[in-house]
Amino acid sequence: MRPQCRSCLLTLLQVLFASALPIHRFFGANAALTTDILPQPAPSISGDTPDSNIALAVYDADVESQSYSSAITFADPHLSIQTVTITALPSSQVPTVTSASQSVPDTTGSLITTLETEGNPPVQPFPTSIQTVASPTLEPLNGTAPFGNSTAISAQSTVTETITLPLTTFESISTTQTVATVAIETTAVITAVTVLNTTITADGSIVATSSAGTTVLTTTGTALVETTLTASSTVTGTVATTLTAALGSISSLPTASPACLVSMGCSGQDIFLPVALGQPPNNIEQRGGHPVPRLGIIDVGGPIETNKFYENFVLGSQGSPSFVMPYSLAWSKGSGNALSWGMAISHLDDDQKHFGPNNTAIPGAPASYYINGLGIQSVILSAVEFGSNTVLTADSLLAFSANIHLQPSTGSPSVLTMSVVQGMAFITGQYVNLQPAIQSSVFFRNVAAAGEPKPGIFKYRVTLEDGKLWLIYAIPANGLTPNFQLSSSTLLRGLPNWYGDIQIAKLSDDSLESIYDDAAGAYPTAGHISGSAQNTTAQYSLSWSKGGVYSSNTTLLMFALPHHRESFDSFTQCNVTAIELATTTKGNATAVVSDYWVLEERNLPITLGFAPWRPGNPTDFQGANSLSPAALSIIQNVAATEASQNMSVQTNLNSMYYSGKALSKFAQLVYTMHDLANQQDLANAALLELESCFEVFADNQQQYPLIYDTDWKGLVSSASYVTGDPGVDFGNSYYNDHHFHYGYFLHAAAVVGYLDPAWLNQNKDYVNALVRDVSNPSTLDQYFPVFRSFDWYHGHSWAKGLFESGDGKDEESSSEDAMFAYGLKMWGRTVGDASMEARGNLMLAVLARSLQNYFLMTSDNTNQPAAFIGNKVTGILFENKADHVTYFGTDLSYVQGIHMIPLMPFSTLTRTEQFVTEEWITYFADGAVRQVIDITGGWKGIVYANLAIINPTAAYNFFTQPSFDMGWIDGGASLTWYIAMSALLGGTPS
């Protein structure tokens, strides 16, 4: 190179160092997509040219034809590209650029506009007609049986029960208890429990060898108190009766949460004690070989969740997204502009939602659906080694989190691990011996080094071609700069053989950037729930275990949904920040600086029982004494007719769902006769038949018996095993809709056990097994996952089980979700399980809050799009879209009615009078789009029963009209109950 050219290069370098240029847009607006030669002669570069580049080409007519390269290293370690390569080329090689060859960035994504029907056959959720074949043998019984002591254990009897606790942490312990009560209950008193560093010996003693300062919970009688250990303390304790309650206390207090919730002290009822710990009933076959394999799941050490937000990672193609709120994650699998095999991160703002056609028949012409685009790969955590041989595996599939791993090939020691946790503010990748590749299919516009917010944490500010700003925090294990190189508009490349963490977050407001800086270096690894209840108040805590180099002195940043914020206690509310990001279907999420949240529900429905009920009433309605003589006479006549139906024909069906609905219907009928209509003798006779019908299921002799699936660990129908059809019985065999199905069984069992306590002795284990399958509250139970259906982060359940779904999990019937919580509460009350009853009360309170925020939309709803709330119900709510439709039809009475059934005492809690009024005016009033007079079949009765919430007189008059058509009552409802409910809610004429 001639001296004058060398001088030109030195001058150029001086300009570069003087201007301290960041890494600007890699390609200009008209740039060719190449990494070898970049347009624009370098000598013209200055600090004011935003389209300049660190990698430069110098074009000079006097340069020899052979290129010359010189590598110079920046002294500033904060710059993400430390090496500048300057290439001298002859002027004849200056490229002529006429148009860009860069692809259009994907900012819209793909849309699944057809209804995903896997496991959801297009059939109505109940038979539209009922069997009215009379039972000729049904006669009123004489005497008091089966309610008297002649068929129940007397209060003076001594009953001994042996309990075996098969836990993985120690050998099985058998212990006995003596109970001298009619209802057999398991109780326990412990002398000491420590939350940390606890070992349990085979003889049942608890030995704690914690260091000084550890908080220990001890008991005096039944009151829990806190004691702090000294440096020499060794605490021991013994279990007086059974280890169940002691272990439950440990599991309900994770180390990340406060030892005792503030207002409860330690005297409240623990809400999350185990239901039971033993095997399912022996008459339920245990069987492996579930039709859905455990795809990529490793280190299976216990029950596996089946209905959680991360399930797409272990189902089908493994390429459908996980909606962690507010972000979504998807394995790229070679797709997109970046052709990446890493984990793609997406976040969409509200203005990126797509809306379906407007339904002009509905007032306000709301959109028929809204949906968020899929496949928008904003930022991708990947590695240079990833390609077509990359494998995705998962472990620790828990209630709030899962660990997802990407490896270059099966068995490779190099791995990228992500703890996927609901509400996490950062997507964190833990790299082990890989060369990081941070990619984007939306294209990098600007990438700039942004200093070290903490020692050893290197920050970068990234602007994509859609104008969105993202933050990257790289945390090398050795503390040295990660030396990222911007290789192209889709790739930011790191060093080979790298160990460390990379954290990604979207920045919606530049003024709030320091909040992310303060939280960097720590991330959640798993979530926990604990809680206690006292009278009408419950506090529950969502808390998180932490990882990261700064986890010991950095508080987590977690996103809360709108219903969380409504119930935060004062301490948690103080930690709410101004950072907000839109979610796909739950409004705006708000970032909170806290390792745990404490949430309060102050109006638990503790007085809610089997009778008609309204929030705020001090007690249930007082039965027949509250009914007018005219109403009582009508109810008694209708009840006698309905009680003569053949229960066996209606209950012994080929569907757990339909069977459960029928059992629940007859249970409510028997209750109404016994407690409300003063027909005890007839009720006793009907109860015996109902018990016989329930016995078919408790003995597991129904048409498709249950199986205990040892692969995923749960109680499933054998129907799909026999027929080969995944959708039979709404996909029960694949874990669809278990809360819908089994909630009806819980309610029926609660009524039967309430009327006949002796019945509980033979049936409690079976019903508890159904409880545990859907709603096991404790990790100590090794036979079922924790809260299979209910999602404590979202505040409601998900119905979809082991089916891959592009739009994530979904739920169609919010009312049947509440039905399960109600059945759980009433079963807990009947069997004397205070923890279960409190849990049901809390679930109902949380459901009322979340359903009113997300599913049941009044005109002032701010969480669903304004263009959609006129529908009044979401229809099917997915994680990624809401579709005002049902799986079985588009009739508006179906779409609205599926969020009504069943009309039960809890309906007045979840369906507010404001909502029901707005819905009625919109759809069912005279002249409305689906006026009730035009509705036929069982949906007509459902809509009128729902009317009883706001106009019980109109409902009562409808159900008691002389020409009433029984075809208006669906197979899961009782006319007797509808009349009694309408009357007691205020519809009885004077």
Helices and strands as residue ranges (DSSP letters): H 3-19, G 42-44, E 56-60, E 68-73, E 83-90, G 91-93, G 149-151, E 159-165, E 173-179, E 192-194, E 198-200, E 206-208, E 215-220, E 223-228, E 235-237, H 243-251, E 269-270, E 285-287, G 311-314, E 322-323, E 328-331, E 343-346, G 350-352, E 354-355, E 369-371, E 379-383, E 391-395, E 401-407, E 415-421, E 427-434, E 436-439, E 444-449, E 458-464, E 469-476, E 485-488, E 491-493, E 498-507, G 510-512, H 513-519, E 523-534, E 537-547, E 557-560, H 562-567, H 570-573, E 576-582, E 588-593, E 596-601, G 623-626, H 629-643, H 647-651, H 656-671, I 672-676, H 680-698, E 706-709, E 714-717, H 719-723, G 728-734, H 738-755, G 757-759, H 760-775, E 790-791, E 796-797, E 810-811, H 814-831, H 834-854, G 869-871, E 876-878, E 881-883, H 892-897, H 907-910, H 913-919, I 920-924, G 932-934, H 938-947, H 952-959, G 966-968, H 975-982, I 983-987
